[in-house]
């Protein structure tokens, strides 16, 4: 466990003094690459730890207020899910904090990564890894959770227990639709910025998986996040904006860097609403959001892509406005 402890404390360092020193930034990044490579090489021993029959849903709340958090939090609490909820919180005011406490949501302060410029979507992977390392460090004979969902917040609503339909697997990759990476200009651009044109050509026919919802076991997610951090650090700083995390997510899947992964079709457990219009999503008579084939998913992601569904969610939770960043 010494390696885990060393890496945890390294991630907690606030290198503000090195923020304007490019050589200092590169030194930190090179050290992170070295340490995550070592961590990946020693993960096998962690799989021997038993796990408790508990579940966790975790996400990042960056400058979100009650309006943005209400559909996510209340729909999850009303879904039959009785497990833990933990949010990395950044820019959380007193009113929002009170709302989260009232709904038994654990708040984990998120301070960013001063010396490593990147989008919040990429930076959250470092904090998820940091938190996962502590989970194993704090294990008193067994790890606290058997299943964990890492998910977006603002555009996610729950319609049932999020783990009910999820198949067994160390890491579950949820597909977006029938699109391939090379068929989507946005995902193709992200892949080029992360890995270059040759990698895009190599992976063009692989399906698009969404980095906004990832589920798995603690040891599986620890391995997945180690690869995510290792590859984010390798991306040039000017390309570490939102979306490059999804390119890395899909690279990990296509290259099979994590053992025991399962690819889950869109609509089974998680429905990521298509970007095309019309979406095929519809409101059912019972008030639930139906998939194009008539089935119902426990998790609906990017529901705001469909105007009718978005309006129904706003009405259901009486959202008065939005101040999301």
C-alpha positions, 0 to 999 in steps of 0.5 A: 500500500506504500505506493498508493499512499505516496501517490495520494499525497503527491496528488494532494500537493498544491503546486501554486508556486510552480504555476508560472514555471513551465519546467516545474509543470513538466516535472510534476507531469513526468512524475505523475506518469512514472507513478501511475505506470507503477500503480498500474503495474501493481494493481493485481494485489488489490483485487484480493481485497474483499468488498462490502455489498454497498454501492456509491454514486459519485460525480462532480458539481462545478459551480452548480446550484440547487436548480442544476442539482435537484433533478439528479439528487431527488430522482436518485433518492426517489429511485429506490436507491439507498446507497451512498452519494458523494459529489466533488464540489467546486463553487458550492455556496451555503444554500446549495451545501444545505440542500446536499446535506438535507439529502444525505449527499457527501461533499468532497471539496475539489480544489483543481490542479493549479500547475496542470491546466486542463478542463474540469472534466479531465481534472475530475479524473485525478480527484476520482483517482485520489478518492479511489486510492483513499478508499483502498487505504482506508479499507479495514479488511474489506473495501467499502463498496462493491459497485460504483457509478461515476456520472455527470450531474447536470444532465442526468436523471434517474428512473430506477435503481441505477445498478439494477440492470447493470451487468457484471464487469470490472468496468462498464463502458456505456455506448452512446448510439450506433455511431462510430468514432470516425463518423462523428466530427466532434469525437474524431476531433477529440481523438486527433487532439489526444492521439493524432491523425494516425490513431483516429484512422486506426480507431475510426470504426470503433463505437463511441462510448460516453465518458460521462457515465462509467460503472464498475468495481473499485479495483476496476475503476482504480485501474481505469482511472490510473490509465485516464490520468496517465493519458491525460498528462500525456496530452499537450496542455493546449488540448486538455479541454472538455472532450479530450477525456472522452477520447482517452476513455474510448482509447482505453476501451478500444485498446482493451487496457483494462481487463474484465470490461463490458460494453453495454448497448445504449438503452440498457441501464443507461440511455444517452439521448442521441444528438440527432433530432428527432431523438426517438425518446418520448414521454410515456403515459406513466411519466417516465422517459421511454427509449426509442424501442419502448424500454425504460432505462434507469439512468437517462443522460443528456436528457436536455437534448430533447426539448419535450423531455427537458421541459418535462423534467423542468416541470417535474422538479419545478426548476426556476432557473440555471446558474451552471458554469 
